[in-house]
Amino acid sequence: MANIKSAKKRILVTEAKTARNKSIKSAVKTAMKKVEAAVEAKNKEEAQAALTAAISAISKAASKGVYHKNNAARKVSRLTKLVNTLA
């Protein structure tokens, strides 16, 4: 355990940020799974709606620095490509 006051604060801040990042990443993964499930079920309308929600979640995560912008772009591209296979 840290003895210096600033080091103790850094530990607390890091724990809070880690929890926030974990929550955001989990939400993104869930949104992606919903898109994949809709595509698997061949439900185009549901897949489109889930894709919109997933893109929104991924973009927010990227803007907050949870994901790198290229990582976010890759995730969006892969999901969009997957949904377009239903067309």
C-alpha positions as CSV (number, residue, x, y, z in Angstrom):
1,M,0.0,0.0,0.0
2,A,1.2,3.5,-0.8
3,N,2.3,5.8,1.9
4,I,2.3,9.1,0.1
5,K,-1.0,11.0,-0.1
6,S,-0.8,11.7,-3.9
7,A,0.0,8.0,-4.5
8,K,-3.1,7.0,-2.5
9,K,-5.2,9.4,-4.5
10,R,-3.8,8.0,-7.8
11,I,-4.9,4.5,-6.6
12,L,-8.4,5.6,-5.9
13,V,-8.7,7.6,-9.2
14,T,-7.3,4.6,-11.2
15,E,-9.8,2.3,-9.6
16,A,-12.7,4.6,-10.5
17,K,-11.5,5.0,-14.1
18,T,-11.0,1.3,-14.5
19,A,-14.5,0.6,-13.3
20,R,-15.9,3.2,-15.7
21,N,-13.9,1.8,-18.6
22,K,-15.0,-1.8,-17.8
23,S,-18.6,-0.8,-17.7
24,I,-18.4,1.0,-21.1
25,K,-16.5,-1.9,-22.7
26,S,-19.1,-4.3,-21.4
27,A,-21.9,-2.2,-22.8
28,V,-20.2,-2.1,-26.2
29,K,-19.7,-5.9,-26.2
30,T,-23.4,-6.5,-25.3
31,A,-24.5,-4.1,-28.2
32,M,-22.2,-6.0,-30.6
33,K,-23.6,-9.4,-29.5
34,K,-27.2,-8.1,-30.1
35,V,-26.3,-7.2,-33.7
36,E,-24.6,-10.6,-34.2
37,A,-27.7,-12.4,-32.7
38,A,-30.1,-10.5,-35.0
39,V,-28.0,-11.4,-38.0
40,E,-27.8,-15.0,-37.0
41,A,-31.6,-15.0,-36.7
42,K,-31.8,-13.3,-40.2
43,N,-33.9,-10.5,-38.8
44,K,-33.0,-7.5,-40.9
45,E,-35.0,-4.8,-39.1
46,E,-33.8,-5.9,-35.7
47,A,-30.2,-6.1,-37.0
48,Q,-30.4,-2.5,-38.4
49,A,-31.8,-1.2,-35.1
50,A,-29.2,-3.0,-33.1
51,L,-26.5,-1.8,-35.4
52,T,-27.5,1.8,-34.9
53,A,-27.4,1.4,-31.1
54,A,-24.0,-0.4,-31.3
55,I,-22.5,2.3,-33.5
56,S,-23.6,4.9,-31.0
57,A,-22.1,3.0,-28.0
58,I,-18.8,2.4,-29.9
59,S,-18.6,6.1,-30.9
60,K,-19.2,7.2,-27.3
61,A,-16.6,4.8,-26.0
62,A,-14.1,6.1,-28.6
63,S,-14.8,9.8,-27.8
64,K,-14.2,9.0,-24.1
65,G,-10.9,7.4,-24.8
66,V,-11.9,3.9,-23.9
67,Y,-11.2,2.7,-27.4
68,H,-8.7,4.0,-29.9
69,K,-10.4,5.7,-32.9
70,N,-9.1,3.1,-35.3
71,N,-10.3,0.2,-33.1
72,A,-13.7,1.8,-32.9
73,A,-13.8,2.3,-36.7
74,R,-12.8,-1.4,-37.2
75,K,-15.6,-2.6,-34.9
76,V,-18.2,-0.4,-36.7
77,S,-16.9,-1.6,-40.1
78,R,-17.1,-5.3,-39.2
79,L,-20.6,-4.9,-37.8
80,T,-21.9,-2.9,-40.8
81,K,-20.4,-5.5,-43.1
82,L,-22.1,-8.3,-41.2
83,V,-25.5,-6.6,-41.3
84,N,-25.1,-5.9,-45.0
85,T,-24.8,-9.6,-45.7
86,L,-28.6,-9.8,-45.0
87,A,-29.4,-7.4,-47.8
